[in-house]
Amino acid sequence: MWGLLLALAAFAPAVGLGLGAPSASVPDHAPPATTEAPISTPAQRSSSAQPPAEKSNGTSEQHVRIRIIKKKKIIMKKRKKLTRPTPPVTAGPPVTTNPAKALDLPEKQEPGCPPLGLESLRVTDSQLEASSSQSFGLGPHRGRLNIQSGLEDGDLYDGAWCAEEQDSEPWFQVDARHPTRFSGVITQGRNSIWRYDWVTSYKVQFSNDSRTWWGSRNRSSGMDAVFPANSDPETPVLNLLPEPQVARFIRLLPQTWLQGGASCLRAEILACPVSDPNSLFPEAPVLGSPDPLDFRHHNYKAMRKLMKEVNEQCPNITRVYSIGKSHQGLKLYVMEMSDQPGEHELGEPEVRYVAGMHGNEALGRELLLLLMQFLCREFLRGDPRVTRLLTEMRIHLLPSMNPDGYETAFRRGSELVGWAEGRWNQQGIDLNHNFADLNTPLWEAEDDGLVPDTVPNHHLPLPTYYTLPNATVAPETRAVIQWMERIPFVLSANLHGGELVVSYPFDMTRTPWAARELTPTPDDAVFRWLSTVYAGTNRAMQDPDRRPCHNQDFSLHGNVINGADWHTVPGSMNDFSYLHTNCFEVTVELSCDKFPHENELPQEWENNKDALLTYLEQVRMGIAGVVRDKDTELGIADAVIAVDGINHDVTTAWGGDYWRLLTPGDYMVTASAEGYHTVTRSCRVTFEEGPMPCNFHLTKTPKQRLRELLAAGAKVPPDLRRRLERLRGQKD
């Protein structure tokens, strides 16, 4: 062991050697330190980057450089100041504001190593330590980039690591558990709606045994580098080390922080693994997938190119089409996959996956690009499961509903995009709140006793206000609504990121003022089944050792939740799909990290591959059939399929075919259509492979037959004339 430690130490400077090194840099987006809120008072902190020299009279003389920014001019002033050599109260020596004497800052930073995994939870809580913590909810396990707090300070899920106020030399430490080449640090402040806390500068140290430490040094001065940190709580700030360091432990030592606040931070560490030829350390888990797919992030141009390549590789089962354009004119491309692409086959259900509604939630986009590659490849190889999927249903994959937002997030990069940038479309609209609120008119009609006799319980029309030219409806939302209305979708999931949970409708609380409230649909059993199927086959969600992503432990409830019982979302796509179309849709939160690094994509694919396939197969659950005219055997479009005891109906497609998702059981099902006598029959759903056939033949009413004959100019048959006379007599 000591031989390995000595070998590792050869790569890293020992404490006190004063080796020169290029200094860290500040990203283009990071504001200069002088534009921050006040850091400290003279009594609290020294104002120089180096300790002042002692004088015989008990005072120290130091030079303070003040940077004044005014109308784009930087004025440097220098003055002398006498201070007593008292130890700092809340921080160590702050970063100097003189760029000439501080860090040698290159113009641009390029992270050379991937994240160690604080944000994605690959780094476990036991690998994080700190000098002190204000509370358990502000412990080192909460010092993860982009972690979100609970609604109340002081609970178990606060939004950062925060040192005690009495801690004069705070530190936050990560044990990589293996020899690691550390190359950079990303920090944020504390996520809280109640407080403002962030670190404004820090030092970095390294160790192989957690006892002997050495620092990261400036190349120009040979002194310990002091890195500029944050000027707000949310913007991630990247600092590359002056020189990468090989060690097992890395420690951040806050030097200054916002005046009146606390030493709080969230962090990610950039680190590359180092080979261990002597196998003295446990092997690090390998992130990978056996599937030879394109595991990288694709911007708009690369996404379009990849979809074209898949189409060329599998022309007989794929079709690429556009459903509209974004606000900036980027096309919303869809990959269709079926044995008969381009047409709706009678009796085959239509299913869809939608990703990228929030542009910075990038994992869903990449999973759908991987899924289309996988389906194409496995179909060519003759995989029976994939072959059955593509021959029994038509699959539509929309990888980027918000391409404008994604381009914004992509330019920032997976580690620096933060929690919200790129979430909205280019107009600043959250697409997940932009669909028409059909819940309110339905519930008002139910309260007035108008459903279903006067107001239908399905296919609710768009409200008038929503169709006006000046309505705040994003072009992306309009395109998706028109897409929903063109294709008789049966099953869907929209893919999001930032959590590990599947949420199902309703997403909007029935009580208007309630922030959260259990609000199930009439098809609650089906939605809970669908959600459980995805959560139950997702590897990450089923990991018994995983910790909560942020502030709620969804594993306590099987990693599924009613959307309104989580947080109310008026105008969600889930609710709109259910109330405006036949489609049953859920939201899948795929990962704690909204924008995982490329090296994590293979593992995320493995986490979700089986879940994506198994969820599609649930379209076979329930009943399906065709409603036909008894005389002509032609399919009847828009016939209503009602299930006794479930206050939500579906309708037939233009060919008369329908699909009704149901859990196993016996049901009384009624088919009705304008101008036809209604028919009711018993239909059984079993646990066996479905869907169970449940067909209907409807007979025209005499009035409808007469109307058709008169319209055609034909004579009324004697039997119909006699029947009409009897009806008139009964009426008299």
C-alpha positions in Angstrom: 0.0 0.0 0.0 2.7 2.5 0.9 4.5 1.8 -2.3 1.4 2.7 -4.2 0.8 5.9 -2.2 4.4 7.0 -2.8 3.9 6.3 -6.5 0.7 8.4 -6.5 2.4 11.2 -4.6 5.0 11.5 -7.4 2.2 12.8 -9.6 1.1 15.4 -7.0 3.0 18.3 -5.4 3.8 17.9 -1.8 2.8 20.6 0.6 5.2 23.5 0.8 7.2 22.8 -2.4 5.8 25.9 -4.1 5.7 24.4 -7.6 4.4 26.7 -10.3 1.3 25.8 -12.2 -1.2 27.4 -14.6 -4.0 28.9 -12.7 -7.7 28.2 -12.8 -10.0 30.1 -15.0 -13.4 31.7 -14.7 -16.1 30.7 -17.3 -17.4 33.3 -19.6 -20.7 33.5 -17.8 -19.3 33.9 -14.3 -19.5 37.5 -13.2 -16.4 39.1 -11.7 -16.0 38.8 -8.0 -16.4 42.5 -7.5 -20.0 42.5 -8.7 -21.1 40.2 -6.0 -23.0 41.2 -2.9 -20.8 42.3 0.1 -18.7 39.4 1.3 -17.5 40.5 4.7 -16.7 43.4 7.0 -13.1 44.4 7.7 -13.5 43.1 11.3 -14.6 39.7 10.0 -12.1 39.0 7.2 -8.8 39.9 5.8 -9.0 41.6 2.4 -5.8 40.1 0.9 -5.2 36.8 -0.8 -2.0 36.4 1.3 -1.6 36.6 5.1 -0.5 40.1 6.1 3.1 40.5 7.5 3.3 41.1 11.3 4.6 44.4 12.5 6.3 45.0 15.8 3.5 47.2 17.1 1.0 44.4 16.9 -0.6 45.7 13.7 -0.2 44.5 10.2 0.1 46.4 6.9 -1.6 45.1 3.8 -2.5 46.4 0.4 -6.1 46.2 -0.6 -7.0 46.4 -4.2 -10.5 47.6 -4.9 -12.0 47.0 -8.3 -14.7 49.6 -9.4 -16.7 48.8 -12.5 -18.3 51.9 -14.0 -19.6 52.2 -17.6 -17.4 49.3 -18.7 -14.2 50.9 -17.3 -12.3 49.2 -14.5 -10.5 51.5 -12.1 -7.8 50.1 -9.9 -7.1 52.0 -6.6 -4.5 51.1 -4.0 -4.4 52.2 -0.4 -2.9 51.2 2.9 -4.9 50.0 5.8 -4.0 49.0 9.4 -5.8 46.1 10.9 -5.3 44.0 14.0 -4.1 40.4 13.3 -7.3 38.8 14.6 -8.3 35.4 13.2 -11.1 35.5 10.7 -14.6 35.0 12.2 -16.4 33.5 9.3 -13.9 32.7 6.6 -10.3 32.3 5.7 -8.3 34.6 3.4 -10.6 35.7 0.5 -9.7 35.7 -3.2 -7.8 38.8 -4.4 -9.6 41.0 -6.9 -6.4 41.9 -8.8 -6.4 39.7 -11.9 -2.7 40.4 -12.5 -1.6 39.0 -9.1 -4.2 36.3 -8.6 -5.1 33.4 -10.9 -3.8 33.1 -14.4 -7.1 32.8 -16.2 -7.2 31.3 -19.7 -9.8 32.7 -22.0 -12.0 29.6 -22.1 -12.4 26.4 -20.1 -12.9 23.0 -21.6 -13.7 20.3 -19.0 -11.4 17.4 -19.8 -12.9 14.9 -17.4 -16.5 13.7 -16.8 -18.3 14.3 -13.5 -17.5 12.0 -10.6 -21.2 11.6 -10.0 -22.4 13.7 -7.1 -25.4 14.9 -9.0 -26.3 11.6 -10.5 -25.9 9.8 -7.1 -23.1 7.5 -8.3 -21.2 9.0 -5.5 -22.9 7.7 -2.3 -23.6 9.6 0.8 -20.9 7.7 2.7 -18.3 9.2 0.3 -19.1 12.8 1.4 -17.8 14.3 4.6 -17.6 17.8 6.1 -15.9 19.7 8.9 -19.4 20.5 10.4 -23.0 20.8 9.5 -25.8 23.1 10.7 -28.3 20.2 10.7 -28.7 16.7 9.3 -30.7 18.3 6.4 -27.7 20.5 5.6 -25.2 17.7 5.9 -22.5 16.8 3.4 -24.9 14.3 1.7 -26.8 17.4 0.5 -23.8 19.0 -1.1 -24.7 17.8 -4.6 -25.0 19.9 -7.7 -28.6 20.9 -8.5 -30.1 19.2 -5.5 -33.4 20.7 -4.6 -34.7 21.5 -1.1 -37.9 20.8 0.6 -40.5 23.6 1.3 -39.3 24.2 4.8 -35.8 24.9 6.1 -34.7 22.6 8.8 -36.2 19.4 7.4 -34.3 16.4 6.2 -34.0 17.6 2.7 -32.4 21.0 2.6 -30.7 22.4 -0.5 -27.0 22.3 0.2 -24.2 21.5 2.6 -23.9 24.3 5.2 -21.1 24.5 7.8 -21.9 25.6 11.3 -21.6 29.4 11.9 -18.9 28.8 14.5 -16.8 26.7 12.1 -13.9 29.1 11.2 -12.2 26.6 8.8 -15.0 24.8 7.0 -14.3 22.1 4.5 -16.3 19.7 2.3 -14.6 16.4 1.2 -15.2 13.7 -1.4 -13.7 10.3 -1.2 -13.4 8.9 -4.8 -12.4 5.5 -3.3 -10.0 4.9 -6.2 -6.9 6.7 -7.6 -8.5 9.6 -9.5 -7.2 12.4 -11.6 -9.1 15.5 -10.5 -9.4 18.2 -13.1 -12.1 20.7 -12.0 -14.8 21.7 -9.6 -18.3 23.1 -10.3 -20.2 24.8 -7.4 -23.6 26.4 -6.7 -25.1 28.1 -3.7 -27.9 26.8 -1.5 -31.3 26.0 -3.0 -33.8 27.6 -0.8 -36.9 29.8 -1.1 -36.2 31.3 2.4 -32.5 32.1 2.5 -29.6 33.3 0.5 -26.3 31.4 1.1 -23.4 30.8 -1.2 -19.6 30.5 -1.2 -17.8 33.2 -3.1 -14.3 31.8 -3.0 -12.6 28.5 -2.0 -9.3 26.6 -2.0 -8.8 23.0 -3.0 -6.7 20.3 -1.4 -5.9 16.6 -2.1 -4.9 13.6 -0.2 -4.2 9.9 -0.6 -4.9 8.9 3.0 -7.2 11.8 4.3 -4.4 12.8 6.7 -1.7 14.4 4.6 -3.0 17.1 2.3 -1.5 19.3 -0.4 -3.1 22.2 -2.2 -3.7 23.3 -5.8 -1.1 26.1 -6.5 -0.9 29.0 -8.8 1.8 28.7 -11.4 2.7 32.4 -11.3 2.9 32.9 -7.5 3.4 29.5 -6.1 0.8 30.2 -3.5 -2.3 28.1 -2.9 -4.9 28.9 -5.6 -8.1 30.6 -4.4 -10.9 30.0 -6.9 -13.7 32.5 -7.5 -17.1 30.8 -6.8 -20.7 31.9 -6.9 -22.5 35.2 -7.1 -26.0 33.7 -6.9 -27.5 30.5 -5.6 -28.3 28.7 -8.9 -25.7 29.5 -11.6 -23.1 26.7 -11.8 -19.6 28.0 -11.8 -16.8 25.9 -13.2 -13.1 26.2 -12.1 -10.5 24.0 -13.8 -7.5 23.2 -11.6 -4.2 24.9 -12.6 -2.9 21.4 -13.0 -4.8 18.1 -12.7 -4.0 16.2 -9.5 -4.0 12.4 -8.9 -5.3 11.5 -5.4 -8.1 9.6 -3.7 -9.6 12.5 -1.7 -10.5 16.0 -2.7 -11.4 18.8 -0.3 -13.0 22.2 -0.9 -12.2 24.8 1.7 -14.6 27.8 1.5 -12.7 31.1 2.1 -15.4 33.7 1.8 -19.2 33.7 1.4 -22.1 36.1 1.2 -22.2 38.5 4.0 -25.0 37.7 6.4 -25.2 34.2 5.0 -23.5 30.9 5.7 -20.8 28.8 4.1 -23.1 26.7 1.9 -22.4 24.9 -1.4 -23.5 22.3 -3.8 -20.8 20.7 -5.9 -19.7 18.4 -8.7 -16.2 17.2 -9.2 -14.7 16.6 -12.6 -12.5 13.5 -12.4 -10.9 10.8 -14.7 -10.2 7.3 -13.4 -6.6 6.2 -13.0 -5.4 2.7 -13.7 -4.6 0.6 -10.7 -2.2 -2.1 -12.0 -1.6 -3.6 -8.6 -5.4 -4.0 -7.9 -5.0 -2.5 -4.4 -8.4 -0.7 -4.6 -11.8 -2.3 -5.3 -12.8 -2.1 -9.0 -14.8 1.0 -9.9 -18.2 0.2 -11.4 -18.1 0.3 -15.2 -20.8 2.3 -16.9 -21.6 0.6 -20.2 -24.1 -1.2 -22.4 -23.6 -4.2 -24.7 -25.7 -2.5 -27.4 -23.6 -0.8 -30.1 -25.5 2.4 -30.2 -24.6 6.1 -30.6 -24.2 7.1 -26.9 -23.8 10.9 -27.1 -25.8 14.1 -26.8 -27.2 15.2 -30.2 -28.0 18.8 -31.0 -30.7 19.6 -33.6 -28.4 19.0 -36.6 -27.0 15.7 -35.2 -30.5 14.5 -34.2 -31.8 15.0 -37.7 -28.9 13.3 -39.2 -29.2 10.3 -36.9 -32.9 9.9 -37.6 -32.2 10.0 -41.3 -29.5 7.3 -40.9 -32.0 5.0 -39.0 -34.5 5.6 -41.8 -32.0 4.6 -44.4 -30.9 1.6 -42.5 -34.5 0.3 -42.0 -36.5 1.9 -44.8 -39.2 -0.8 -44.7 -40.2 -0.2 -41.1 -39.5 3.5 -40.5 -40.7 6.9 -41.7 -39.6 10.3 -40.5 -42.1 13.1 -40.6 -42.6 16.6 -39.0 -45.7 17.7 -37.1 -44.9 21.4 -37.1 -42.2 23.9 -36.2 -40.9 25.5 -33.0 -41.0 29.2 -32.3 -37.6 29.6 -33.9 -38.6 27.5 -36.9 -37.0 24.1 -36.0 -39.0 21.2 -37.2 -40.6 18.8 -34.6 -39.5 15.5 -36.2 -41.2 12.2 -35.4 -39.8 8.7 -36.1 -42.6 6.3 -37.0 -41.8 2.6 -36.7 -44.2 -0.1 -38.0 -44.3 -2.9 -40.5 -46.6 -0.6 -42.6 -45.2 2.9 -42.0 -47.3 5.7 -43.1 -50.8 4.2 -42.7 -53.1 3.2 -39.9 -53.8 -0.5 -40.1 -57.3 -1.6 -38.9 -57.0 -3.3 -35.5 -53.5 -2.0 -34.8 -53.1 0.5 -31.9 -51.1 3.7 -32.2 -48.6 4.5 -29.4 -46.2 7.3 -28.8 -43.3 8.5 -26.7 -42.7 12.3 -26.3 -39.5 13.7 -24.9 -37.9 17.1 -24.5 -41.0 19.0 -23.5 -38.6 20.8 -21.1 -35.5 21.5 -23.2 -32.9 21.0 -20.5 -34.2 17.5 -19.5 -32.1 15.8 -22.1 -32.1 12.2 -21.1 -35.5 11.4 -22.6 -34.4 12.8 -26.0 -31.4 10.5 -26.0 -33.3 7.5 -24.9 -35.7 7.9 -27.8 -32.9 8.2 -30.3 -31.3 5.1 -28.8 -34.7 3.3 -28.9 -35.2 3.9 -32.6 -31.6 2.7 -33.3 -32.3 -0.4 -31.1 -35.6 -1.3 -32.7 -34.1 -1.0 -36.2 -31.1 -3.1 -35.3 -33.0 -5.8 -33.5 -35.7 -6.0 -36.2 -33.0 -6.6 -38.8 -31.5 -9.3 -36.5 -35.0 -11.0 -36.2 -35.5 -10.4 -32.5 -39.0 -11.9 -31.9 -40.0 -9.4 -29.2 -39.1 -6.4 -31.4 -40.6 -8.0 -34.4 -43.9 -8.5 -32.6 -43.9 -4.9 -31.4 -43.5 -3.5 -34.9 -46.0 -5.8 -36.5 -48.8 -5.4 -33.9 -48.7 -1.6 -33.3 -47.5 1.6 -34.8 -44.9 3.4 -32.7 -44.3 7.2 -32.9 -41.2 8.7 -31.3 -41.0 12.5 -30.8 -37.6 13.0 -29.3 -37.7 16.8 -29.0 -40.9 18.7 -28.4 -39.0 21.8 -27.4 -35.9 22.0 -29.7 -35.3 25.7 -29.0 -35.0 25.1 -25.3 -32.7 22.1 -25.9 -30.3 24.1 -28.1 -30.0 26.6 -25.3 -29.2 23.9 -22.8 -26.9 22.0 -25.2 -24.8 25.1 -25.7 -24.3 25.5 -21.9 -23.3 21.8 -21.6 -24.5 19.0 -19.3 -22.7 20.2 -16.2 -23.2 24.0 -16.5 -26.8 24.3 -17.7 -28.2 24.4 -14.2 -31.7 23.4 -13.1 -33.9 25.7 -15.2 -32.0 27.1 -18.2 -33.6 25.8 -21.4 -36.7 24.5 -19.6 -39.0 26.8 -21.4 -39.5 27.4 -25.1 -38.1 30.5 -26.8 -41.2 32.5 -25.8 -40.7 31.7 -22.1 -43.7 29.3 -22.1 -43.6 26.1 -20.0 -45.1 23.6 -22.4 -46.2 21.3 -19.6 -48.6 24.0 -18.4 -49.7 25.2 -21.9 -52.4 22.7 -22.9 -56.0 23.6 -22.5 -57.5 23.2 -19.0 -60.3 20.8 -19.7 -60.5 19.6 -16.0 -62.3 22.7 -14.8 -65.3 22.6 -17.2 -65.6 18.8 -16.7 -65.7 19.0 -13.0 -68.1 22.0 -13.0 -70.5 20.0 -15.2 -70.2 17.0 -12.9 -71.0 19.2 -9.9 -74.1 20.4 -11.8 -75.2 16.8 -12.7 -74.7 17.3 -16.4 -72.3 14.4 -17.1 -72.7 12.3 -19.1 -76.2 13.1 -20.4 -75.6 16.7 -21.3 -71.9 17.1 -21.2 -69.8 14.1 -22.4 -67.2 12.6 -20.1 -64.7 12.3 -23.0 -63.4 14.2 -26.0 -64.1 17.6 -24.4 -63.8 20.4 -27.0 -61.2 23.1 -26.8 -62.4 26.2 -24.8 -63.2 29.2 -26.9 -60.5 31.3 -25.2 -57.9 28.8 -26.2 -58.7 29.0 -29.9 -58.4 32.8 -30.2 -55.6 34.2 -32.3 -54.1 36.1 -29.2 -54.2 33.1 -26.9 -50.9 32.3 -25.2 -50.4 28.9 -26.9 -47.0 28.0 -28.0 -46.6 26.7 -31.6 -45.1 23.5 -30.2 -48.2 22.9 -28.2 -50.5 23.6 -31.1 -48.5 21.2 -33.3 -48.8 18.4 -30.7 -52.6 19.0 -30.3 -53.1 18.7 -34.0 -51.0 15.6 -34.0 -53.1 14.1 -31.3 -56.3 14.8 -33.2 -55.0 13.3 -36.5 -53.8 9.9 -35.1 -56.0 7.7 -32.8 -53.3 7.2 -30.1 -54.1 4.7 -27.4 -51.1 4.8 -25.1 -48.4 7.4 -24.4 -45.7 8.5 -22.0 -43.9 11.8 -21.9 -40.3 11.6 -20.7 -38.9 14.1 -18.2 -35.9 14.4 -15.9 -34.9 15.6 -12.5 -36.5 12.8 -10.4 -37.1 9.1 -10.4 -40.8 8.5 -10.3 -43.8 7.8 -12.6 -46.7 10.2 -12.2 -50.2 9.7 -13.6 -53.3 11.8 -14.0 -55.0 13.8 -12.9 -52.1 16.3 -12.7 -54.4 19.2 -11.6 -56.1 19.3 -8.1 -59.9 19.4 -8.1 -59.9 21.8 -5.2 -58.8 25.1 -6.9 -56.7 26.4 -4.0 -55.0 23.1 -3.1 -51.3 22.9 -4.0 -51.5 19.1 -3.8 -54.4 16.7 -3.4 -55.1 13.2 -4.5 -57.2 13.6 -7.6 -57.7 10.2 -9.4 -59.3 9.7 -12.8 -62.2 7.3 -13.3 -59.5 5.0 -14.8 -57.3 5.1 -11.7 -56.7 1.4 -11.7 -55.4 1.4 -15.3 -53.1 4.4 -14.7 -51.6 2.9 -11.5 -51.0 -0.3 -13.4 -49.3 1.5 -16.3 -47.1 3.5 -13.9 -46.2 0.5 -11.8 -45.2 -1.4 -15.0 -42.6 1.2 -15.9 -41.4 1.8 -12.4 -41.2 -2.0 -11.8 -39.0 -2.6 -14.8 -36.7 0.5 -14.4 -33.4 -0.6 -12.9 -32.7 2.6 -11.1 -36.2 2.8 -9.6 -35.9 -0.8 -8.4 -32.5 -0.3 -6.8 -33.2 -1.0 -3.0 -30.1 1.0 -2.0 -30.8 4.2 -3.9 -31.4 7.4 -2.0 -34.0 10.0 -2.8 -33.0 12.4 -5.6 -34.1 15.6 -3.8 -36.8 16.2 -1.2 -39.2 13.3 -1.5 -38.6 9.5 -1.1 -40.9 8.1 -3.8 -39.6 4.6 -3.2 -41.8 4.4 -0.2 -44.8 4.2 -2.6 -43.4 2.0 -5.3 -41.9 5.0 -7.3 -45.4 6.0 -8.6 -47.6 8.9 -7.6 -50.8 10.7 -8.6 -49.6 13.9 -10.3 -52.0 16.2 -8.4 -50.9 14.6 -5.1 -47.3 15.6 -6.0 -47.9 19.2 -7.1 -50.8 20.6 -9.1 -50.2 21.3 -12.8 -53.0 23.0 -14.7 -53.0 22.4 -18.4 -50.7 19.3 -18.5 -50.4 17.1 -21.5 -51.4 14.0 -19.4 -54.8 15.5 -18.4 -55.4 16.9 -21.9 -54.6 13.6 -23.6 -57.1 11.8 -21.4 -59.9 14.4 -21.7 -59.5 15.4 -25.3 -58.5 12.1 -27.0 -58.6 8.4 -26.3 -55.0 8.3 -25.2 -53.9 7.3 -21.7 -50.6 9.1 -20.9 -48.2 9.2 -17.9 -45.1 11.2 -17.1 -41.9 9.3 -16.5 -39.2 11.2 -14.5 -36.1 9.3 -15.7 -33.2 10.4 -13.6 -32.1 12.6 -10.7 -29.8 14.4 -13.2 -31.7 16.3 -15.8 -28.8 16.4 -18.2 -26.5 13.5 -17.5 -23.0 13.4 -18.9 -22.4 11.4 -22.1 -20.4 8.8 -20.2 -23.6 8.0 -18.2 -25.8 7.5 -21.2 -25.0 3.8 -21.6 -26.0 3.0 -18.0 -29.2 5.1 -18.3 -30.1 3.2 -21.5 -29.7 -0.1 -19.6 -31.8 1.3 -16.7 -34.7 2.2 -19.1 -34.4 -0.2 -22.1 -36.7 -2.9 -20.7 -39.1 -0.4 -19.2 -39.5 1.4 -22.5 -40.3 -1.9 -24.3 -42.5 -3.3 -21.5 -44.6 -0.1 -21.3 -45.4 -0.3 -25.0 -46.6 -3.8 -24.6 -49.3 -2.7 -22.2 -51.3 -1.5 -25.1 -52.4 -5.1 -25.3 -54.1 -4.9 -21.9 -57.9 -4.6 -22.1 -60.3 -5.1 -24.9 -60.3 -4.2 -28.6 -62.5 -4.6 -31.5 -64.4 -3.1 -34.4 -67.9 -1.6 -34.4 -69.6 -2.3 -37.7 -72.8 -1.6 -39.4 -74.8 -4.9 -39.3 -76.2 -4.4 -42.8 -73.1 -3.2 -44.7 -70.3 -4.6 -42.5 -68.6 -1.2 -42.8 -66.8 0.2 -39.7 -68.6 3.0 -37.9 -66.4 6.0 -37.0 -66.8 7.9 -33.7 -68.9 5.2 -32.1 -68.8 5.6 -28.3 -67.5 2.7 -26.2 -68.8 2.9 -22.6 -67.8 0.6 -19.7 -70.3 0.2 -16.9 -69.0 1.7 -13.7 -66.2 3.8 -15.3 -67.3 7.3 -16.1 -65.0 7.8 -19.0 -65.7 6.6 -22.6 -63.6 6.2 -25.7 -64.5 6.4 -29.4 -63.8 4.4 -32.5 -61.3 5.5 -35.2 -62.4 6.2 -38.7 -62.3 2.5 -39.6 -64.5 1.6 -36.7 -61.7 0.0 -34.6 -61.2 0.8 -31.0 -59.0 -0.1 -28.0 -60.1 0.2 -24.4 -57.4 -0.2 -21.7 -58.7 -2.1 -18.7 -57.3 -4.2 -15.9 -58.4 -7.9 -15.6 -62.1 -8.4 -14.8 -65.6 -8.8 -16.2 -67.1 -5.7 -17.8 -70.4 -4.7 -19.3 -69.6 -2.7 -22.4 -72.0 -0.7 -24.5 -71.4 0.5 -28.1 -73.5 3.4 -29.4 -73.5 5.6 -32.5 -75.8 8.3 -33.9 -78.5 6.7 -36.0 -78.0 3.2 -34.5 -79.5 1.1 -31.8 -77.1 0.7 -28.9 -75.7 -2.8 -28.1 -74.4 -4.0 -24.7 -72.4 -7.2 -24.2 -70.2 -8.7 -21.5 -66.4 -8.6 -22.2 -63.8 -10.4 -20.0 -60.2 -9.2 -19.6 -57.8 -11.9 -18.3 -54.2 -11.9 -17.3 -53.4 -13.7 -20.6 -52.0 -12.0 -23.6 -54.5 -9.5 -25.0 -56.2 -7.5 -26.0 -59.4 -9.5 -25.6 -61.6 -9.2 -28.7 -65.0 -7.4 -28.1 -66.7 -6.6 -31.4 -70.1 -5.0 -32.1 -72.6 -5.0 -34.9 -75.1 -2.1 -34.7 -78.4 -1.8 -36.5 -79.6 1.5 -37.9 -82.7 3.0 -36.4 -85.8 3.3 -38.6 -85.4 7.1 -38.6 -81.9 6.8 -39.8 -82.8 4.3 -42.5 -85.6 6.6 -43.7 -83.3 9.6 -43.7 -80.8 7.8 -45.8 -83.4 6.5 -48.3 -85.0 10.0 -48.7 -81.6 11.5 -49.2 -80.9 8.9 -51.9 -84.4 9.5 -53.6 -85.4 5.9 -53.1 -88.9 4.6 -52.3 -89.6 3.6 -48.7 -89.8 -0.2 -48.3 -93.3 -1.5 -47.1 -91.8 -2.9 -43.8 -90.2 0.4 -42.9 -93.5 2.3 -43.8 -95.6 0.0 -41.6 -93.0 0.4 -38.7 -93.1 4.1 -39.0 -97.0 4.1 -38.9 -96.9 2.0 -35.8 -94.5 4.4 -34.2 -96.7 7.4 -35.1 -99.7 5.5 -33.6 -97.8 4.9 -30.3 -96.9 8.6 -30.3 -100.5 9.7 -30.8 
